Amino acid sequence: MATRARVRAPELVGRGGWINTGGAELSLADLRGKIAILDFWTFCCINCLHVLDELRELEEKHRDTVVVVGVHSPKFVHEADHRAVLDAVERY
């Protein structure tokens, strides 16, 4: 059986900084030993809003093992405005 080279994930970086983390930066080391769910969302997407309750429940039920990381992926120009993203996070 052939061995495979280990593939390492790149460090988590973003353009606008981390939101809703109490000011803490998140790194791959912080996620070690946990199940990380990456939720790609945009604040004008109804499907993105519907999944929030399910993700919230998963994170609460498995608090010690599951971390949900939201990745904002704007579809429209106005969704790329940082203040609008902050407002959306506060709303939801």
PyMOL Python script that loads the backbone (N, CA, C, O; Angstrom):
from pymol import cmd

cmd.read_pdbstr("""\
ATOM      1  N   MET A   1       0.834  -1.171   0.000  1.00  0.00           N
ATOM      2  CA  MET A   1       0.000   0.000   0.000  1.00  0.00           C
ATOM      3  C   MET A   1       0.887   1.245   0.000  1.00  0.00           C
ATOM      4  O   MET A   1       1.826   1.348   0.789  1.00  0.00           O
ATOM      5  N   ALA A   2       0.586   2.168  -0.873  1.00  0.00           N
ATOM      6  CA  ALA A   2       1.390   3.388  -0.994  1.00  0.00           C
ATOM      7  C   ALA A   2       1.050   4.355   0.133  1.00  0.00           C
ATOM      8  O   ALA A   2      -0.097   4.465   0.566  1.00  0.00           O
ATOM      9  N   THR A   3       2.073   5.043   0.585  1.00  0.00           N
ATOM     10  CA  THR A   3       1.824   6.065   1.612  1.00  0.00           C
ATOM     11  C   THR A   3       1.548   7.393   0.935  1.00  0.00           C
ATOM     12  O   THR A   3       2.068   7.678  -0.144  1.00  0.00           O
ATOM     13  N   ARG A   4       0.739   8.184   1.570  1.00  0.00           N
ATOM     14  CA  ARG A   4       0.394   9.493   1.022  1.00  0.00           C
ATOM     15  C   ARG A   4       1.084  10.573   1.822  1.00  0.00           C
ATOM     16  O   ARG A   4       1.269  10.460   3.033  1.00  0.00           O
ATOM     17  N   ALA A   5       1.455  11.610   1.122  1.00  0.00           N
ATOM     18  CA  ALA A   5       2.064  12.748   1.800  1.00  0.00           C
ATOM     19  C   ALA A   5       0.999  13.435   2.651  1.00  0.00           C
ATOM     20  O   ALA A   5      -0.162  13.532   2.252  1.00  0.00           O
ATOM     21  N   ARG A   6       1.401  13.901   3.809  1.00  0.00           N
ATOM     22  CA  ARG A   6       0.470  14.605   4.686  1.00  0.00           C
ATOM     23  C   ARG A   6       0.208  15.999   4.127  1.00  0.00           C
ATOM     24  O   ARG A   6       1.134  16.751   3.822  1.00  0.00           O
ATOM     25  N   VAL A   7      -1.059  16.321   4.003  1.00  0.00           N
ATOM     26  CA  VAL A   7      -1.456  17.630   3.504  1.00  0.00           C
ATOM     27  C   VAL A   7      -1.852  18.479   4.702  1.00  0.00           C
ATOM     28  O   VAL A   7      -2.705  18.082   5.496  1.00  0.00           O
ATOM     29  N   ARG A   8      -1.244  19.624   4.831  1.00  0.00           N
ATOM     30  CA  ARG A   8      -1.546  20.516   5.949  1.00  0.00           C
ATOM     31  C   ARG A   8      -2.459  21.646   5.475  1.00  0.00           C
ATOM     32  O   ARG A   8      -2.263  22.231   4.410  1.00  0.00           O
ATOM     33  N   ALA A   9      -3.447  21.926   6.292  1.00  0.00           N
ATOM     34  CA  ALA A   9      -4.377  23.010   5.967  1.00  0.00           C
ATOM     35  C   ALA A   9      -3.665  24.344   6.154  1.00  0.00           C
ATOM     36  O   ALA A   9      -2.827  24.481   7.045  1.00  0.00           O
ATOM     37  N   PRO A  10      -3.990  25.316   5.327  1.00  0.00           N
ATOM     38  CA  PRO A  10      -3.409  26.650   5.512  1.00  0.00           C
ATOM     39  C   PRO A  10      -4.005  27.310   6.755  1.00  0.00           C
ATOM     40  O   PRO A  10      -5.113  26.975   7.173  1.00  0.00           O
ATOM     41  N   GLU A  11      -3.279  28.230   7.329  1.00  0.00           N
ATOM     42  CA  GLU A  11      -3.767  28.964   8.496  1.00  0.00           C
ATOM     43  C   GLU A  11      -5.006  29.764   8.103  1.00  0.00           C
ATOM     44  O   GLU A  11      -5.158  30.164   6.949  1.00  0.00           O
ATOM     45  N   LEU A  12      -5.868  29.986   9.053  1.00  0.00           N
ATOM     46  CA  LEU A  12      -7.099  30.742   8.812  1.00  0.00           C
ATOM     47  C   LEU A  12      -6.787  32.236   8.821  1.00  0.00           C
ATOM     48  O   LEU A  12      -6.282  32.776   9.805  1.00  0.00           O
ATOM     49  N   VAL A  13      -7.094  32.881   7.722  1.00  0.00           N
ATOM     50  CA  VAL A  13      -6.884  34.332   7.633  1.00  0.00           C
ATOM     51  C   VAL A  13      -8.099  34.944   6.944  1.00  0.00           C
ATOM     52  O   VAL A  13      -8.796  34.287   6.171  1.00  0.00           O
ATOM     53  N   GLY A  14      -8.328  36.189   7.239  1.00  0.00           N
ATOM     54  CA  GLY A  14      -9.430  36.887   6.612  1.00  0.00           C
ATOM     55  C   GLY A  14      -9.048  38.328   6.365  1.00  0.00           C
ATOM     56  O   GLY A  14      -8.018  38.801   6.844  1.00  0.00           O
ATOM     57  N   ARG A  15      -9.873  39.015   5.621  1.00  0.00           N
ATOM     58  CA  ARG A  15      -9.568  40.405   5.288  1.00  0.00           C
ATOM     59  C   ARG A  15     -10.030  41.382   6.351  1.00  0.00           C
ATOM     60  O   ARG A  15      -9.371  42.392   6.594  1.00  0.00           O
ATOM     61  N   GLY A  16     -11.153  41.094   6.987  1.00  0.00           N
ATOM     62  CA  GLY A  16     -11.744  42.063   7.897  1.00  0.00           C
ATOM     63  C   GLY A  16     -11.539  41.750   9.366  1.00  0.00           C
ATOM     64  O   GLY A  16     -12.055  42.469  10.223  1.00  0.00           O
ATOM     65  N   GLY A  17     -10.810  40.710   9.675  1.00  0.00           N
ATOM     66  CA  GLY A  17     -10.636  40.319  11.069  1.00  0.00           C
ATOM     67  C   GLY A  17     -11.768  39.408  11.521  1.00  0.00           C
ATOM     68  O   GLY A  17     -12.741  39.194  10.798  1.00  0.00           O
ATOM     69  N   TRP A  18     -11.625  38.885  12.709  1.00  0.00           N
ATOM     70  CA  TRP A  18     -12.588  37.945  13.263  1.00  0.00           C
ATOM     71  C   TRP A  18     -13.742  38.711  13.900  1.00  0.00           C
ATOM     72  O   TRP A  18     -13.543  39.748  14.532  1.00  0.00           O
ATOM     73  N   ILE A  19     -14.936  38.190  13.726  1.00  0.00           N
ATOM     74  CA  ILE A  19     -16.148  38.797  14.272  1.00  0.00           C
ATOM     75  C   ILE A  19     -16.790  37.802  15.231  1.00  0.00           C
ATOM     76  O   ILE A  19     -16.791  36.597  14.980  1.00  0.00           O
ATOM     77  N   ASN A  20     -17.331  38.313  16.320  1.00  0.00           N
ATOM     78  CA  ASN A  20     -18.096  37.500  17.267  1.00  0.00           C
ATOM     79  C   ASN A  20     -17.233  36.476  18.004  1.00  0.00           C
ATOM     80  O   ASN A  20     -17.693  35.379  18.322  1.00  0.00           O
ATOM     81  N   THR A  21     -15.991  36.841  18.271  1.00  0.00           N
ATOM     82  CA  THR A  21     -15.093  35.951  19.018  1.00  0.00           C
ATOM     83  C   THR A  21     -14.603  36.606  20.301  1.00  0.00           C
ATOM     84  O   THR A  21     -13.688  36.099  20.950  1.00  0.00           O
ATOM     85  N   GLY A  22     -15.201  37.719  20.664  1.00  0.00           N
ATOM     86  CA  GLY A  22     -14.748  38.434  21.855  1.00  0.00           C
ATOM     87  C   GLY A  22     -13.396  39.088  21.657  1.00  0.00           C
ATOM     88  O   GLY A  22     -12.681  39.352  22.624  1.00  0.00           O
ATOM     89  N   GLY A  23     -13.041  39.352  20.404  1.00  0.00           N
ATOM     90  CA  GLY A  23     -11.765  39.995  20.104  1.00  0.00           C
ATOM     91  C   GLY A  23     -10.609  39.030  19.888  1.00  0.00           C
ATOM     92  O   GLY A  23      -9.509  39.451  19.531  1.00  0.00           O
ATOM     93  N   ALA A  24     -10.847  37.743  20.100  1.00  0.00           N
ATOM     94  CA  ALA A  24      -9.782  36.747  19.930  1.00  0.00           C
ATOM     95  C   ALA A  24      -9.627  36.369  18.459  1.00  0.00           C
ATOM     96  O   ALA A  24     -10.605  36.290  17.715  1.00  0.00           O
ATOM     97  N   GLU A  25      -8.384  36.140  18.059  1.00  0.00           N
ATOM     98  CA  GLU A  25      -8.098  35.594  16.727  1.00  0.00           C
ATOM     99  C   GLU A  25      -8.224  34.074  16.826  1.00  0.00           C
ATOM    100  O   GLU A  25      -7.910  33.497  17.867  1.00  0.00           O
ATOM    101  N   LEU A  26      -8.668  33.436  15.781  1.00  0.00           N
ATOM    102  CA  LEU A  26      -8.817  31.986  15.757  1.00  0.00           C
ATOM    103  C   LEU A  26      -7.738  31.397  14.869  1.00  0.00           C
ATOM    104  O   LEU A  26      -7.482  31.902  13.775  1.00  0.00           O
ATOM    105  N   SER A  27      -7.104  30.331  15.337  1.00  0.00           N
ATOM    106  CA  SER A  27      -6.056  29.674  14.549  1.00  0.00           C
ATOM    107  C   SER A  27      -6.368  28.188  14.423  1.00  0.00           C
ATOM    108  O   SER A  27      -7.250  27.667  15.104  1.00  0.00           O
ATOM    109  N   LEU A  28      -5.640  27.521  13.551  1.00  0.00           N
ATOM    110  CA  LEU A  28      -5.818  26.076  13.412  1.00  0.00           C
ATOM    111  C   LEU A  28      -5.491  25.361  14.709  1.00  0.00           C
ATOM    112  O   LEU A  28      -6.119  24.355  15.039  1.00  0.00           O
ATOM    113  N   ALA A  29      -4.523  25.863  15.438  1.00  0.00           N
ATOM    114  CA  ALA A  29      -4.164  25.246  16.718  1.00  0.00           C
ATOM    115  C   ALA A  29      -5.345  25.275  17.690  1.00  0.00           C
ATOM    116  O   ALA A  29      -5.515  24.355  18.491  1.00  0.00           O
ATOM    117  N   ASP A  30      -6.161  26.331  17.619  1.00  0.00           N
ATOM    118  CA  ASP A  30      -7.342  26.424  18.486  1.00  0.00           C
ATOM    119  C   ASP A  30      -8.375  25.353  18.152  1.00  0.00           C
ATOM    120  O   ASP A  30      -9.179  24.979  19.006  1.00  0.00           O
ATOM    121  N   LEU A  31      -8.358  24.861  16.928  1.00  0.00           N
ATOM    122  CA  LEU A  31      -9.334  23.869  16.478  1.00  0.00           C
ATOM    123  C   LEU A  31      -8.841  22.431  16.632  1.00  0.00           C
ATOM    124  O   LEU A  31      -9.604  21.493  16.404  1.00  0.00           O
ATOM    125  N   ARG A  32      -7.599  22.249  17.008  1.00  0.00           N
ATOM    126  CA  ARG A  32      -7.040  20.902  17.134  1.00  0.00           C
ATOM    127  C   ARG A  32      -7.871  20.057  18.087  1.00  0.00           C
ATOM    128  O   ARG A  32      -8.181  20.484  19.200  1.00  0.00           O
ATOM    129  N   GLY A  33      -8.228  18.863  17.648  1.00  0.00           N
ATOM    130  CA  GLY A  33      -9.002  17.941  18.455  1.00  0.00           C
ATOM    131  C   GLY A  33     -10.502  18.202  18.417  1.00  0.00           C
ATOM    132  O   GLY A  33     -11.263  17.527  19.111  1.00  0.00           O
ATOM    133  N   LYS A  34     -10.929  19.156  17.627  1.00  0.00           N
ATOM    134  CA  LYS A  34     -12.349  19.492  17.527  1.00  0.00           C
ATOM    135  C   LYS A  34     -12.848  19.237  16.108  1.00  0.00           C
ATOM    136  O   LYS A  34     -12.067  19.128  15.163  1.00  0.00           O
ATOM    137  N   ILE A  35     -14.146  19.146  15.988  1.00  0.00           N
ATOM    138  CA  ILE A  35     -14.777  19.061  14.681  1.00  0.00           C
ATOM    139  C   ILE A  35     -15.127  20.487  14.288  1.00  0.00           C
ATOM    140  O   ILE A  35     -15.898  21.153  14.979  1.00  0.00           O
ATOM    141  N   ALA A  36     -14.569  20.953  13.197  1.00  0.00           N
ATOM    142  CA  ALA A  36     -14.826  22.316  12.728  1.00  0.00           C
ATOM    143  C   ALA A  36     -15.806  22.261  11.561  1.00  0.00           C
ATOM    144  O   ALA A  36     -15.575  21.579  10.563  1.00  0.00           O
ATOM    145  N   ILE A  37     -16.894  22.989  11.710  1.00  0.00           N
ATOM    146  CA  ILE A  37     -17.880  23.115  10.642  1.00  0.00           C
ATOM    147  C   ILE A  37     -17.705  24.498  10.048  1.00  0.00           C
ATOM    148  O   ILE A  37     -17.875  25.500  10.743  1.00  0.00           O
ATOM    149  N   LEU A  38     -17.370  24.562   8.773  1.00  0.00           N
ATOM    150  CA  LEU A  38     -17.249  25.840   8.083  1.00  0.00           C
ATOM    151  C   LEU A  38     -18.580  26.147   7.412  1.00  0.00           C
ATOM    152  O   LEU A  38     -19.028  25.414   6.530  1.00  0.00           O
ATOM    153  N   ASP A  39     -19.201  27.231   7.839  1.00  0.00           N
ATOM    154  CA  ASP A  39     -20.493  27.643   7.297  1.00  0.00           C
ATOM    155  C   ASP A  39     -20.269  28.851   6.404  1.00  0.00           C
ATOM    156  O   ASP A  39     -20.053  29.960   6.893  1.00  0.00           O
ATOM    157  N   PHE A  40     -20.320  28.638   5.100  1.00  0.00           N
ATOM    158  CA  PHE A  40     -20.159  29.729   4.142  1.00  0.00           C
ATOM    159  C   PHE A  40     -21.518  30.399   3.988  1.00  0.00           C
ATOM    160  O   PHE A  40     -22.495  29.750   3.613  1.00  0.00           O
ATOM    161  N   TRP A  41     -21.583  31.690   4.277  1.00  0.00           N
ATOM    162  CA  TRP A  41     -22.861  32.381   4.307  1.00  0.00           C
ATOM    163  C   TRP A  41     -22.772  33.773   3.706  1.00  0.00           C
ATOM    164  O   TRP A  41     -21.697  34.354   3.559  1.00  0.00           O
ATOM    165  N   THR A  42     -23.944  34.279   3.367  1.00  0.00           N
ATOM    166  CA  THR A  42     -24.101  35.660   2.945  1.00  0.00           C
ATOM    167  C   THR A  42     -25.385  36.154   3.577  1.00  0.00           C
ATOM    168  O   THR A  42     -26.334  35.380   3.706  1.00  0.00           O
ATOM    169  N   PHE A  43     -25.449  37.407   3.973  1.00  0.00           N
ATOM    170  CA  PHE A  43     -26.592  37.823   4.784  1.00  0.00           C
ATOM    171  C   PHE A  43     -27.860  38.099   4.001  1.00  0.00           C
ATOM    172  O   PHE A  43     -28.882  38.428   4.604  1.00  0.00           O
ATOM    173  N   CYS A  44     -27.836  37.978   2.699  1.00  0.00           N
ATOM    174  CA  CYS A  44     -29.067  38.110   1.906  1.00  0.00           C
ATOM    175  C   CYS A  44     -29.623  36.754   1.478  1.00  0.00           C
ATOM    176  O   CYS A  44     -30.579  36.698   0.704  1.00  0.00           O
ATOM    177  N   CYS A  45     -29.051  35.686   1.960  1.00  0.00           N
ATOM    178  CA  CYS A  45     -29.442  34.336   1.551  1.00  0.00           C
ATOM    179  C   CYS A  45     -30.379  33.714   2.593  1.00  0.00           C
ATOM    180  O   CYS A  45     -29.982  33.505   3.739  1.00  0.00           O
ATOM    181  N   ILE A  46     -31.607  33.424   2.200  1.00  0.00           N
ATOM    182  CA  ILE A  46     -32.577  32.850   3.130  1.00  0.00           C
ATOM    183  C   ILE A  46     -32.147  31.463   3.595  1.00  0.00           C
ATOM    184  O   ILE A  46     -32.384  31.106   4.749  1.00  0.00           O
ATOM    185  N   ASN A  47     -31.528  30.681   2.732  1.00  0.00           N
ATOM    186  CA  ASN A  47     -31.055  29.356   3.140  1.00  0.00           C
ATOM    187  C   ASN A  47     -29.970  29.468   4.205  1.00  0.00           C
ATOM    188  O   ASN A  47     -29.905  28.645   5.118  1.00  0.00           O
ATOM    189  N   CYS A  48     -29.125  30.475   4.090  1.00  0.00           N
ATOM    190  CA  CYS A  48     -28.083  30.704   5.100  1.00  0.00           C
ATOM    191  C   CYS A  48     -28.705  31.018   6.452  1.00  0.00           C
ATOM    192  O   CYS A  48     -28.206  30.583   7.490  1.00  0.00           O
ATOM    193  N   LEU A  49     -29.788  31.770   6.437  1.00  0.00           N
ATOM    194  CA  LEU A  49     -30.475  32.113   7.684  1.00  0.00           C
ATOM    195  C   LEU A  49     -31.163  30.899   8.292  1.00  0.00           C
ATOM    196  O   LEU A  49     -31.167  30.732   9.511  1.00  0.00           O
ATOM    197  N   HIS A  50     -31.740  30.058   7.455  1.00  0.00           N
ATOM    198  CA  HIS A  50     -32.442  28.876   7.959  1.00  0.00           C
ATOM    199  C   HIS A  50     -31.501  27.896   8.650  1.00  0.00           C
ATOM    200  O   HIS A  50     -31.902  27.228   9.603  1.00  0.00           O
ATOM    201  N   VAL A  51     -30.283  27.801   8.197  1.00  0.00           N
ATOM    202  CA  VAL A  51     -29.356  26.822   8.768  1.00  0.00           C
ATOM    203  C   VAL A  51     -28.788  27.279  10.120  1.00  0.00           C
ATOM    204  O   VAL A  51     -28.228  26.469  10.858  1.00  0.00           O
ATOM    205  N   LEU A  52     -28.927  28.565  10.445  1.00  0.00           N
ATOM    206  CA  LEU A  52     -28.354  29.079  11.696  1.00  0.00           C
ATOM    207  C   LEU A  52     -28.873  28.355  12.936  1.00  0.00           C
ATOM    208  O   LEU A  52     -28.091  28.028  13.828  1.00  0.00           O
ATOM    209  N   ASP A  53     -30.167  28.103  13.004  1.00  0.00           N
ATOM    210  CA  ASP A  53     -30.724  27.415  14.175  1.00  0.00           C
ATOM    211  C   ASP A  53     -30.165  26.004  14.317  1.00  0.00           C
ATOM    212  O   ASP A  53     -29.901  25.541  15.426  1.00  0.00           O
ATOM    213  N   GLU A  54     -29.986  25.327  13.190  1.00  0.00           N
ATOM    214  CA  GLU A  54     -29.427  23.975  13.237  1.00  0.00           C
ATOM    215  C   GLU A  54     -27.969  24.000  13.703  1.00  0.00           C
ATOM    216  O   GLU A  54     -27.557  23.168  14.511  1.00  0.00           O
ATOM    217  N   LEU A  55     -27.204  24.947  13.195  1.00  0.00           N
ATOM    218  CA  LEU A  55     -25.804  25.060  13.604  1.00  0.00           C
ATOM    219  C   LEU A  55     -25.690  25.453  15.075  1.00  0.00           C
ATOM    220  O   LEU A  55     -24.846  24.925  15.799  1.00  0.00           O
ATOM    221  N   ARG A  56     -26.521  26.361  15.505  1.00  0.00           N
ATOM    222  CA  ARG A  56     -26.518  26.798  16.909  1.00  0.00           C
ATOM    223  C   ARG A  56     -26.793  25.611  17.828  1.00  0.00           C
ATOM    224  O   ARG A  56     -26.121  25.441  18.845  1.00  0.00           O
ATOM    225  N   GLU A  57     -27.788  24.786  17.468  1.00  0.00           N
ATOM    226  CA  GLU A  57     -28.137  23.614  18.263  1.00  0.00           C
ATOM    227  C   GLU A  57     -26.982  22.611  18.311  1.00  0.00           C
ATOM    228  O   GLU A  57     -26.669  22.071  19.372  1.00  0.00           O
ATOM    229  N   LEU A  58     -26.355  22.365  17.170  1.00  0.00           N
ATOM    230  CA  LEU A  58     -25.208  21.451  17.131  1.00  0.00           C
ATOM    231  C   LEU A  58     -24.078  21.934  18.028  1.00  0.00           C
ATOM    232  O   LEU A  58     -23.492  21.156  18.781  1.00  0.00           O
ATOM    233  N   GLU A  59     -23.780  23.221  17.939  1.00  0.00           N
ATOM    234  CA  GLU A  59     -22.677  23.782  18.716  1.00  0.00           C
ATOM    235  C   GLU A  59     -22.986  23.731  20.211  1.00  0.00           C
ATOM    236  O   GLU A  59     -22.096  23.451  21.014  1.00  0.00           O
ATOM    237  N   GLU A  60     -24.224  23.995  20.589  1.00  0.00           N
ATOM    238  CA  GLU A  60     -24.589  23.943  22.005  1.00  0.00           C
ATOM    239  C   GLU A  60     -24.588  22.511  22.531  1.00  0.00           C
ATOM    240  O   GLU A  60     -24.118  22.252  23.638  1.00  0.00           O
ATOM    241  N   LYS A  61     -25.114  21.586  21.736  1.00  0.00           N
ATOM    242  CA  LYS A  61     -25.205  20.185  22.158  1.00  0.00           C
ATOM    243  C   LYS A  61     -23.824  19.546  22.292  1.00  0.00           C
ATOM    244  O   LYS A  61     -23.604  18.717  23.175  1.00  0.00           O
ATOM    245  N   HIS A  62     -22.900  19.929  21.420  1.00  0.00           N
ATOM    246  CA  HIS A  62     -21.562  19.332  21.407  1.00  0.00           C
ATOM    247  C   HIS A  62     -20.505  20.399  21.691  1.00  0.00           C
ATOM    248  O   HIS A  62     -19.489  20.481  21.001  1.00  0.00           O
ATOM    249  N   ARG A  63     -20.751  21.196  22.692  1.00  0.00           N
ATOM    250  CA  ARG A  63     -19.926  22.354  23.037  1.00  0.00           C
ATOM    251  C   ARG A  63     -18.429  22.043  23.142  1.00  0.00           C
ATOM    252  O   ARG A  63     -17.597  22.875  22.779  1.00  0.00           O
ATOM    253  N   ASP A  64     -18.086  20.852  23.636  1.00  0.00           N
ATOM    254  CA  ASP A  64     -16.679  20.512  23.846  1.00  0.00           C
ATOM    255  C   ASP A  64     -15.978  19.991  22.598  1.00  0.00           C
ATOM    256  O   ASP A  64     -14.749  19.921  22.562  1.00  0.00           O
ATOM    257  N   THR A  65     -16.743  19.626  21.580  1.00  0.00           N
ATOM    258  CA  THR A  65     -16.105  19.001  20.417  1.00  0.00           C
ATOM    259  C   THR A  65     -16.380  19.690  19.080  1.00  0.00           C
ATOM    260  O   THR A  65     -15.648  19.471  18.115  1.00  0.00           O
ATOM    261  N   VAL A  66     -17.419  20.515  19.011  1.00  0.00           N
ATOM    262  CA  VAL A  66     -17.795  21.129  17.732  1.00  0.00           C
ATOM    263  C   VAL A  66     -17.597  22.645  17.787  1.00  0.00           C
ATOM    264  O   VAL A  66     -17.979  23.306  18.753  1.00  0.00           O
ATOM    265  N   VAL A  67     -16.996  23.171  16.732  1.00  0.00           N
ATOM    266  CA  VAL A  67     -16.843  24.616  16.573  1.00  0.00           C
ATOM    267  C   VAL A  67     -17.389  24.988  15.204  1.00  0.00           C
ATOM    268  O   VAL A  67     -17.000  24.407  14.191  1.00  0.00           O
ATOM    269  N   VAL A  68     -18.289  25.956  15.180  1.00  0.00           N
ATOM    270  CA  VAL A  68     -18.831  26.443  13.909  1.00  0.00           C
ATOM    271  C   VAL A  68     -18.111  27.740  13.568  1.00  0.00           C
ATOM    272  O   VAL A  68     -18.109  28.691  14.350  1.00  0.00           O
ATOM    273  N   VAL A  69     -17.501  27.760  12.390  1.00  0.00           N
ATOM    274  CA  VAL A  69     -16.809  28.951  11.907  1.00  0.00           C
ATOM    275  C   VAL A  69     -17.583  29.459  10.699  1.00  0.00           C
ATOM    276  O   VAL A  69     -17.665  28.789   9.669  1.00  0.00           O
ATOM    277  N   GLY A  70     -18.145  30.646  10.840  1.00  0.00           N
ATOM    278  CA  GLY A  70     -18.868  31.258   9.735  1.00  0.00           C
ATOM    279  C   GLY A  70     -17.894  31.972   8.810  1.00  0.00           C
ATOM    280  O   GLY A  70     -17.043  32.741   9.257  1.00  0.00           O
ATOM    281  N   VAL A  71     -18.029  31.712   7.535  1.00  0.00           N
ATOM    282  CA  VAL A  71     -17.177  32.353   6.535  1.00  0.00           C
ATOM    283  C   VAL A  71     -18.083  33.196   5.647  1.00  0.00           C
ATOM    284  O   VAL A  71     -18.815  32.670   4.809  1.00  0.00           O
ATOM    285  N   HIS A  72     -18.024  34.505   5.841  1.00  0.00           N
ATOM    286  CA  HIS A  72     -18.889  35.381   5.055  1.00  0.00           C
ATOM    287  C   HIS A  72     -18.374  35.443   3.622  1.00  0.00           C
ATOM    288  O   HIS A  72     -17.209  35.757   3.379  1.00  0.00           O
ATOM    289  N   SER A  73     -19.249  35.143   2.692  1.00  0.00           N
ATOM    290  CA  SER A  73     -18.911  35.103   1.266  1.00  0.00           C
ATOM    291  C   SER A  73     -19.905  35.966   0.510  1.00  0.00           C
ATOM    292  O   SER A  73     -20.905  35.453   0.008  1.00  0.00           O
ATOM    293  N   PRO A  74     -19.650  37.275   0.420  1.00  0.00           N
ATOM    294  CA  PRO A  74     -20.629  38.174  -0.180  1.00  0.00           C
ATOM    295  C   PRO A  74     -20.917  37.855  -1.641  1.00  0.00           C
ATOM    296  O   PRO A  74     -20.019  37.562  -2.431  1.00  0.00           O
ATOM    297  N   LYS A  75     -22.199  37.923  -1.968  1.00  0.00           N
ATOM    298  CA  LYS A  75     -22.613  37.702  -3.356  1.00  0.00           C
ATOM    299  C   LYS A  75     -22.793  39.036  -4.079  1.00  0.00           C
ATOM    300  O   LYS A  75     -22.494  39.152  -5.267  1.00  0.00           O
ATOM    301  N   PHE A  76     -23.275  40.027  -3.362  1.00  0.00           N
ATOM    302  CA  PHE A  76     -23.547  41.336  -3.939  1.00  0.00           C
ATOM    303  C   PHE A  76     -22.601  42.370  -3.345  1.00  0.00           C
ATOM    304  O   PHE A  76     -22.066  42.173  -2.254  1.00  0.00           O
ATOM    305  N   VAL A  77     -22.397  43.464  -4.055  1.00  0.00           N
ATOM    306  CA  VAL A  77     -21.444  44.501  -3.652  1.00  0.00           C
ATOM    307  C   VAL A  77     -21.750  45.028  -2.259  1.00  0.00           C
ATOM    308  O   VAL A  77     -20.838  45.173  -1.445  1.00  0.00           O
ATOM    309  N   HIS A  78     -23.017  45.318  -1.964  1.00  0.00           N
ATOM    310  CA  HIS A  78     -23.353  45.888  -0.653  1.00  0.00           C
ATOM    311  C   HIS A  78     -23.094  44.917   0.490  1.00  0.00           C
ATOM    312  O   HIS A  78     -22.944  45.341   1.636  1.00  0.00           O
ATOM    313  N   GLU A  79     -23.040  43.622   0.199  1.00  0.00           N
ATOM    314  CA  GLU A  79     -22.760  42.629   1.242  1.00  0.00           C
ATOM    315  C   GLU A  79     -21.287  42.598   1.630  1.00  0.00           C
ATOM    316  O   GLU A  79     -20.926  41.991   2.638  1.00  0.00           O
ATOM    317  N   ALA A  80     -20.449  43.234   0.857  1.00  0.00           N
ATOM    318  CA  ALA A  80     -19.026  43.271   1.164  1.00  0.00           C
ATOM    319  C   ALA A  80     -18.672  44.397   2.130  1.00  0.00           C
ATOM    320  O   ALA A  80     -17.543  44.463   2.615  1.00  0.00           O
ATOM    321  N   ASP A  81     -19.624  45.281   2.413  1.00  0.00           N
ATOM    322  CA  ASP A  81     -19.398  46.379   3.339  1.00  0.00           C
ATOM    323  C   ASP A  81     -19.244  45.827   4.761  1.00  0.00           C
ATOM    324  O   ASP A  81     -20.145  45.169   5.281  1.00  0.00           O
ATOM    325  N   HIS A  82     -18.101  46.100   5.377  1.00  0.00           N
ATOM    326  CA  HIS A  82     -17.789  45.516   6.692  1.00  0.00           C
ATOM    327  C   HIS A  82     -18.832  45.887   7.741  1.00  0.00           C
ATOM    328  O   HIS A  82     -19.223  45.035   8.540  1.00  0.00           O
ATOM    329  N   ARG A  83     -19.284  47.118   7.758  1.00  0.00           N
ATOM    330  CA  ARG A  83     -20.295  47.552   8.738  1.00  0.00           C
ATOM    331  C   ARG A  83     -21.585  46.762   8.546  1.00  0.00           C
ATOM    332  O   ARG A  83     -22.230  46.394   9.528  1.00  0.00           O
ATOM    333  N   ALA A  84     -21.974  46.496   7.303  1.00  0.00           N
ATOM    334  CA  ALA A  84     -23.185  45.722   7.020  1.00  0.00           C
ATOM    335  C   ALA A  84     -23.039  44.287   7.526  1.00  0.00           C
ATOM    336  O   ALA A  84     -24.002  43.702   8.022  1.00  0.00           O
ATOM    337  N   VAL A  85     -21.853  43.726   7.403  1.00  0.00           N
ATOM    338  CA  VAL A  85     -21.602  42.366   7.903  1.00  0.00           C
ATOM    339  C   VAL A  85     -21.707  42.351   9.422  1.00  0.00           C
ATOM    340  O   VAL A  85     -22.330  41.456   9.993  1.00  0.00           O
ATOM    341  N   LEU A  86     -21.101  43.336  10.078  1.00  0.00           N
ATOM    342  CA  LEU A  86     -21.193  43.423  11.542  1.00  0.00           C
ATOM    343  C   LEU A  86     -22.652  43.536  11.990  1.00  0.00           C
ATOM    344  O   LEU A  86     -23.062  42.884  12.950  1.00  0.00           O
ATOM    345  N   ASP A  87     -23.419  44.351  11.302  1.00  0.00           N
ATOM    346  CA  ASP A  87     -24.840  44.509  11.621  1.00  0.00           C
ATOM    347  C   ASP A  87     -25.594  43.194  11.451  1.00  0.00           C
ATOM    348  O   ASP A  87     -26.445  42.855  12.273  1.00  0.00           O
ATOM    349  N   ALA A  88     -25.282  42.447  10.381  1.00  0.00           N
ATOM    350  CA  ALA A  88     -25.943  41.170  10.132  1.00  0.00           C
ATOM    351  C   ALA A  88     -25.608  40.166  11.229  1.00  0.00           C
ATOM    352  O   ALA A  88     -26.483  39.423  11.673  1.00  0.00           O
ATOM    353  N   VAL A  89     -24.367  40.136  11.665  1.00  0.00           N
ATOM    354  CA  VAL A  89     -23.965  39.221  12.744  1.00  0.00           C
ATOM    355  C   VAL A  89     -24.729  39.568  14.018  1.00  0.00           C
ATOM    356  O   VAL A  89     -25.176  38.670  14.731  1.00  0.00           O
ATOM    357  N   GLU A  90     -24.879  40.827  14.307  1.00  0.00           N
ATOM    358  CA  GLU A  90     -25.640  41.254  15.481  1.00  0.00           C
ATOM    359  C   GLU A  90     -27.109  40.826  15.381  1.00  0.00           C
ATOM    360  O   GLU A  90     -27.700  40.395  16.372  1.00  0.00           O
ATOM    361  N   ARG A  91     -27.688  40.943  14.199  1.00  0.00           N
ATOM    362  CA  ARG A  91     -29.095  40.574  14.004  1.00  0.00           C
ATOM    363  C   ARG A  91     -29.325  39.082  14.213  1.00  0.00           C
ATOM    364  O   ARG A  91     -30.317  38.684  14.824  1.00  0.00           O
ATOM    365  N   TYR A  92     -28.413  38.259  13.707  1.00  0.00           N
ATOM    366  CA  TYR A  92     -28.648  36.817  13.687  1.00  0.00           C
ATOM    367  C   TYR A  92     -27.893  36.079  14.754  1.00  0.00           C
ATOM    368  O   TYR A  92     -27.999  34.856  14.851  1.00  0.00           O
TER     369      TYR A  92
END
""", "prot")
cmd.dss("prot")
cmd.show_as("cartoon", "prot")
cmd.util.cbc("prot")
cmd.orient("prot")
